[in-house]
Amino acid sequence: MARRITVPARPGSNEPPRIIVKKIIADDHGGHHGGAWKVAYADFVTAMMAFFLLMWLLGATTEKQRKSIADYFTPTLVEYRQNSAGSNGLLGGSSLTDKDNYPFKASQTGTRALTVPLGAEGGAREGAGPEGSLRTESGNKLRTEDLQNFSKLHSVLTRQLGTDPRFKKIASHVRFTPTRDGLRIDLIDDADYSMFALGTTALNPEAAELIDTVAKAVAVMPNQVSIRGHTDSLAYGDPRSMNNWMLSSGRAEATRRRLAMSGILERRFERIEGVADRDPYIEKNPADPRNRRVSITMLYRGLH
Protein backbone atom coordinates (compact mmCIF):
# COMPACT_ATOMS: atom_id res chain seq x y z
CA MET A 1 0.00 0.00 0.00
CA ALA A 2 1.32 3.47 -0.98
CA ARG A 3 0.48 6.84 0.59
CA ARG A 4 1.15 10.21 -1.08
CA ILE A 5 2.22 13.13 1.10
CA THR A 6 2.53 16.65 -0.37
CA VAL A 7 5.12 18.95 1.21
CA PRO A 8 4.50 22.62 0.29
CA ALA A 9 7.45 24.72 -0.99
CA ARG A 10 9.06 27.38 1.19
CA PRO A 11 7.41 30.79 0.93
CA GLY A 12 9.01 33.09 -1.67
CA SER A 13 10.67 30.23 -3.54
CA ASN A 14 9.77 29.19 -7.03
CA GLU A 15 10.16 25.52 -6.21
CA PRO A 16 7.19 23.30 -6.85
CA PRO A 17 5.71 21.38 -3.91
CA ARG A 18 7.43 18.05 -3.16
CA ILE A 19 5.46 14.86 -3.24
CA ILE A 20 6.58 12.03 -0.93
CA VAL A 21 5.26 8.56 -1.59
CA LYS A 22 5.30 6.39 1.56
CA LYS A 23 4.96 2.66 0.99
CA ILE A 24 3.41 0.67 3.82
CA ILE A 25 4.08 -3.07 3.72
CA ALA A 26 1.39 -4.95 5.64
CA ASP A 27 2.62 -7.86 7.85
CA ASP A 28 -0.27 -9.78 9.29
CA HIS A 29 2.10 -12.19 11.09
CA GLY A 30 4.43 -9.77 12.76
CA GLY A 31 4.59 -8.42 16.27
CA HIS A 32 2.11 -9.90 18.70
CA HIS A 33 0.56 -11.90 15.85
CA GLY A 34 3.67 -14.24 15.61
CA GLY A 35 3.72 -17.98 16.58
CA ALA A 36 6.27 -17.90 19.42
CA TRP A 37 3.59 -17.20 22.03
CA LYS A 38 1.79 -20.40 21.02
CA VAL A 39 4.78 -22.52 21.98
CA ALA A 40 5.07 -20.78 25.33
CA TYR A 41 1.35 -21.17 25.93
CA ALA A 42 1.49 -24.87 25.06
CA ASP A 43 4.33 -25.36 27.55
CA PHE A 44 2.32 -23.55 30.19
CA VAL A 45 -0.77 -25.70 29.57
CA THR A 46 1.32 -28.89 29.68
CA ALA A 47 2.92 -27.85 32.96
CA MET A 48 -0.48 -27.04 34.47
CA MET A 49 -1.87 -30.39 33.32
CA ALA A 50 1.07 -32.20 34.91
CA PHE A 51 0.59 -30.17 38.10
CA PHE A 52 -3.12 -31.01 38.35
CA LEU A 53 -2.35 -34.68 37.60
CA LEU A 54 0.18 -34.67 40.43
CA MET A 55 -2.32 -33.09 42.83
CA TRP A 56 -4.93 -35.68 41.82
CA LEU A 57 -2.50 -38.55 42.44
CA LEU A 58 -1.60 -37.19 45.87
CA GLY A 59 -5.25 -37.04 46.82
CA ALA A 60 -6.48 -40.26 45.24
CA THR A 61 -3.73 -42.74 46.20
CA THR A 62 -2.46 -44.32 49.40
CA GLU A 63 1.06 -43.98 50.74
CA LYS A 64 1.92 -47.48 49.52
CA GLN A 65 0.65 -46.70 46.02
CA ARG A 66 2.61 -43.44 45.90
CA LYS A 67 5.75 -45.34 46.94
CA SER A 68 5.20 -47.80 44.08
CA ILE A 69 4.73 -44.98 41.56
CA ALA A 70 7.88 -43.24 42.81
CA ASP A 71 9.88 -46.47 42.53
CA TYR A 72 8.65 -46.95 38.96
CA PHE A 73 10.03 -43.57 37.90
CA THR A 74 13.32 -43.90 39.82
CA PRO A 75 16.18 -44.49 37.34
CA THR A 76 18.48 -45.93 40.04
CA LEU A 77 16.24 -48.98 40.41
CA VAL A 78 16.56 -49.74 36.72
CA GLU A 79 20.33 -49.28 36.81
CA TYR A 80 20.56 -51.52 39.89
CA ARG A 81 18.65 -54.31 38.17
CA GLN A 82 20.50 -53.80 34.88
CA ASN A 83 23.95 -53.98 36.45
CA SER A 84 23.17 -56.83 38.83
CA ALA A 85 24.04 -60.49 38.41
CA GLY A 86 20.66 -60.99 36.79
CA SER A 87 21.81 -59.14 33.68
CA ASN A 88 23.35 -62.16 32.05
CA GLY A 89 20.73 -62.99 29.45
CA LEU A 90 19.89 -61.89 25.95
CA LEU A 91 20.12 -58.09 25.46
CA GLY A 92 21.73 -57.67 28.87
CA GLY A 93 19.24 -59.21 31.28
CA SER A 94 15.80 -60.53 32.07
CA SER A 95 12.63 -58.51 32.15
CA LEU A 96 12.19 -56.10 35.04
CA THR A 97 8.82 -57.71 35.73
CA ASP A 98 10.32 -61.16 36.30
CA LYS A 99 10.20 -62.53 39.84
CA ASP A 100 13.53 -63.29 41.52
CA ASN A 101 15.54 -63.60 38.32
CA TYR A 102 18.86 -63.59 40.12
CA PRO A 103 21.09 -66.66 39.71
CA PHE A 104 21.61 -68.91 42.71
CA LYS A 105 24.60 -71.05 43.56
CA ALA A 106 24.88 -73.38 46.51
CA SER A 107 28.24 -71.90 47.50
CA GLN A 108 26.67 -68.46 47.93
CA THR A 109 25.46 -67.23 51.27
CA GLY A 110 21.89 -67.82 50.17
CA THR A 111 19.39 -67.47 47.36
CA ARG A 112 20.23 -64.27 45.45
CA ALA A 113 22.29 -63.14 48.46
CA LEU A 114 25.17 -61.84 46.35
CA THR A 115 22.92 -59.40 44.55
CA VAL A 116 20.13 -58.65 47.03
CA PRO A 117 20.84 -57.76 50.68
CA LEU A 118 19.50 -60.11 53.34
CA GLY A 119 17.11 -57.45 54.57
CA ALA A 120 15.99 -56.31 51.12
CA GLU A 121 12.36 -55.24 50.76
CA GLY A 122 10.06 -55.67 47.81
CA GLY A 123 9.08 -58.57 45.62
CA ALA A 124 5.98 -60.72 45.40
CA ARG A 125 6.18 -61.83 49.03
CA GLU A 126 6.35 -58.36 50.51
CA GLY A 127 3.28 -57.73 52.62
CA ALA A 128 1.93 -61.27 52.24
CA GLY A 129 -0.07 -62.55 55.20
CA PRO A 130 -1.30 -60.69 58.26
CA GLU A 131 2.23 -60.32 59.62
CA GLY A 132 4.21 -60.77 56.46
CA SER A 133 5.10 -57.20 55.61
CA LEU A 134 8.51 -56.06 56.82
CA ARG A 135 7.21 -52.49 56.56
CA THR A 136 4.85 -53.03 59.47
CA GLU A 137 5.79 -52.83 63.12
CA SER A 138 4.79 -56.45 63.70
CA GLY A 139 6.86 -57.58 60.71
CA ASN A 140 9.94 -55.77 61.97
CA LYS A 141 9.42 -57.25 65.43
CA LEU A 142 9.21 -60.79 64.04
CA ARG A 143 12.35 -60.30 61.97
CA THR A 144 14.26 -58.97 64.98
CA GLU A 145 13.12 -61.87 67.17
CA ASP A 146 14.05 -64.40 64.49
CA LEU A 147 17.52 -62.94 64.07
CA GLN A 148 18.08 -63.10 67.82
CA ASN A 149 16.83 -66.69 68.00
CA PHE A 150 18.99 -67.73 65.04
CA SER A 151 22.04 -66.19 66.68
CA LYS A 152 21.34 -68.09 69.91
CA LEU A 153 20.77 -71.32 67.97
CA HIS A 154 24.07 -70.88 66.18
CA SER A 155 25.91 -70.27 69.44
CA VAL A 156 24.30 -73.20 71.26
CA LEU A 157 24.93 -75.73 68.50
CA THR A 158 28.48 -74.51 67.88
CA ARG A 159 29.28 -74.85 71.57
CA GLN A 160 27.73 -78.33 71.81
CA LEU A 161 29.50 -79.59 68.70
CA GLY A 162 32.81 -78.22 69.94
CA THR A 163 32.61 -79.72 73.43
CA ASP A 164 30.76 -83.01 72.97
CA PRO A 165 33.23 -85.82 72.17
CA ARG A 166 30.54 -87.66 70.18
CA PHE A 167 30.74 -84.98 67.47
CA LYS A 168 34.51 -84.56 67.34
CA LYS A 169 34.64 -86.41 64.04
CA ILE A 170 31.79 -84.60 62.29
CA ALA A 171 31.70 -81.13 63.90
CA SER A 172 33.51 -79.68 60.89
CA HIS A 173 30.81 -81.06 58.58
CA VAL A 174 28.20 -78.62 59.93
CA ARG A 175 27.90 -75.18 58.30
CA PHE A 176 25.65 -72.29 59.31
CA THR A 177 24.61 -69.90 56.55
CA PRO A 178 22.22 -66.90 56.87
CA THR A 179 19.99 -66.58 53.82
CA ARG A 180 17.03 -64.44 52.75
CA ASP A 181 14.75 -67.32 53.76
CA GLY A 182 16.26 -67.89 57.19
CA LEU A 183 19.16 -69.71 58.85
CA ARG A 184 20.39 -72.71 56.85
CA ILE A 185 22.21 -75.59 58.57
CA ASP A 186 24.15 -77.74 56.10
CA LEU A 187 25.27 -81.27 56.99
CA ILE A 188 28.02 -81.87 54.43
CA ASP A 189 29.90 -85.06 53.48
CA ASP A 190 33.52 -85.28 52.40
CA ALA A 191 35.88 -87.90 51.06
CA ASP A 192 36.44 -89.40 54.55
CA TYR A 193 32.92 -89.39 55.97
CA SER A 194 29.31 -89.65 54.80
CA MET A 195 26.22 -88.82 56.83
CA PHE A 196 24.37 -91.66 55.12
CA ALA A 197 25.45 -95.15 54.19
CA LEU A 198 26.75 -95.06 50.63
CA GLY A 199 23.92 -94.98 48.09
CA THR A 200 21.19 -95.35 50.74
CA THR A 201 18.91 -93.26 52.95
CA ALA A 202 20.17 -94.86 56.18
CA LEU A 203 21.71 -92.37 58.58
CA ASN A 204 25.00 -93.26 60.24
CA PRO A 205 24.85 -93.36 64.07
CA GLU A 206 26.91 -90.17 64.50
CA ALA A 207 24.78 -88.29 61.97
CA ALA A 208 21.59 -89.48 63.67
CA GLU A 209 22.84 -88.17 67.03
CA LEU A 210 23.81 -84.90 65.35
CA ILE A 211 20.29 -84.46 63.93
CA ASP A 212 18.86 -85.28 67.38
CA THR A 213 20.96 -82.47 68.86
CA VAL A 214 19.82 -80.06 66.17
CA ALA A 215 16.19 -81.06 66.77
CA LYS A 216 16.38 -80.36 70.51
CA ALA A 217 17.70 -76.86 69.84
CA VAL A 218 15.14 -76.19 67.13
CA ALA A 219 12.12 -77.69 68.92
CA VAL A 220 11.70 -74.67 71.22
CA MET A 221 11.58 -72.23 68.30
CA PRO A 222 8.35 -71.21 66.52
CA ASN A 223 9.79 -71.12 62.98
CA GLN A 224 8.83 -73.39 60.12
CA VAL A 225 11.45 -75.84 58.84
CA SER A 226 12.52 -76.60 55.27
CA ILE A 227 14.68 -79.62 54.34
CA ARG A 228 16.50 -80.16 51.04
CA GLY A 229 18.54 -83.18 50.01
CA HIS A 230 21.52 -83.06 47.62
CA THR A 231 23.77 -85.62 45.94
CA ASP A 232 26.90 -85.61 43.82
CA SER A 233 26.81 -86.32 40.10
CA LEU A 234 27.83 -90.00 40.31
CA ALA A 235 25.05 -91.96 38.64
CA TYR A 236 23.53 -95.37 39.30
CA GLY A 237 23.94 -98.24 36.86
CA ASP A 238 20.21 -98.49 36.20
CA PRO A 239 18.53 -95.08 36.73
CA ARG A 240 15.11 -96.66 36.27
CA SER A 241 15.36 -98.51 39.57
CA MET A 242 17.31 -95.89 41.55
CA ASN A 243 18.66 -92.43 40.74
CA ASN A 244 19.94 -89.30 42.41
CA TRP A 245 16.49 -87.68 42.43
CA MET A 246 15.11 -90.54 44.48
CA LEU A 247 18.19 -90.63 46.70
CA SER A 248 18.17 -86.88 47.50
CA SER A 249 14.41 -86.92 48.19
CA GLY A 250 14.75 -90.02 50.35
CA ARG A 251 17.55 -88.51 52.40
CA ALA A 252 15.54 -85.32 52.93
CA GLU A 253 12.60 -87.44 54.12
CA ALA A 254 14.86 -89.53 56.37
CA THR A 255 16.12 -86.32 57.96
CA ARG A 256 12.54 -85.13 58.46
CA ARG A 257 11.61 -88.39 60.18
CA ARG A 258 14.59 -88.14 62.50
CA LEU A 259 13.73 -84.55 63.40
CA ALA A 260 10.10 -85.55 64.03
CA MET A 261 11.21 -88.41 66.30
CA SER A 262 13.28 -85.91 68.27
CA GLY A 263 10.43 -83.50 68.97
CA ILE A 264 9.76 -81.35 65.87
CA LEU A 265 5.99 -81.17 65.36
CA GLU A 266 4.65 -82.28 61.97
CA ARG A 267 2.93 -78.96 61.23
CA ARG A 268 6.25 -77.14 61.38
CA PHE A 269 7.64 -78.79 58.24
CA GLU A 270 7.12 -76.32 55.41
CA ARG A 271 8.90 -78.05 52.53
CA ILE A 272 10.73 -81.35 51.97
CA GLU A 273 12.53 -81.70 48.64
CA GLY A 274 15.36 -83.38 46.80
CA VAL A 275 17.29 -81.69 43.99
CA ALA A 276 19.75 -84.49 43.08
CA ASP A 277 22.99 -83.00 41.72
CA ARG A 278 21.36 -79.89 40.22
CA ASP A 279 22.59 -77.56 42.98
CA PRO A 280 26.25 -78.49 43.59
CA TYR A 281 28.12 -77.03 46.53
CA ILE A 282 31.38 -77.34 44.58
CA GLU A 283 30.24 -76.05 41.20
CA LYS A 284 33.46 -76.77 39.33
CA ASN A 285 33.40 -80.43 40.33
CA PRO A 286 29.89 -81.92 40.47
CA ALA A 287 31.37 -85.29 41.49
CA ASP A 288 33.00 -83.84 44.61
CA PRO A 289 31.71 -85.70 47.72
CA ARG A 290 31.04 -82.36 49.46
CA ASN A 291 28.09 -81.93 47.10
CA ARG A 292 26.37 -84.68 49.11
CA ARG A 293 24.57 -82.84 51.86
CA VAL A 294 21.29 -82.17 53.63
CA SER A 295 20.19 -78.57 54.26
CA ILE A 296 17.90 -77.76 57.20
CA THR A 297 16.60 -74.19 57.03
CA MET A 298 14.86 -72.33 59.83
CA LEU A 299 12.50 -70.02 57.94
CA TYR A 300 11.67 -66.43 58.83
CA ARG A 301 8.16 -66.03 60.13
CA GLY A 302 5.66 -64.09 58.04
CA LEU A 303 7.34 -64.77 54.70
CA HIS A 304 5.84 -68.19 53.97
DAGI-V961413 format. One line per field, one symbol per residue. burial: + if it has 24 or more other ideal C-beta (glycine too) atoms within 12 Angstrom, else -. A space follows every 10 residues. Layout:
BEGIN
burial: ???
END
This chain:
BEGIN
burial: ---------- ---------- ---------- ---------- ---------- ---------- ---------- ---------- +--+-+---- --+------+ ++++-+++++ +++-++-+-+ -+---+---- ++++----+- -++--+--++ --++-++--+ +-----+--+ +-++++++++ +++++++++- --++++---- +-++-+++++ +++++-++-- +-++++++++ +++------- ---+--++++ ++++++++++ -+-+---+++ +++++++-++ ++---+-+++ ++++++++++ ++++
END
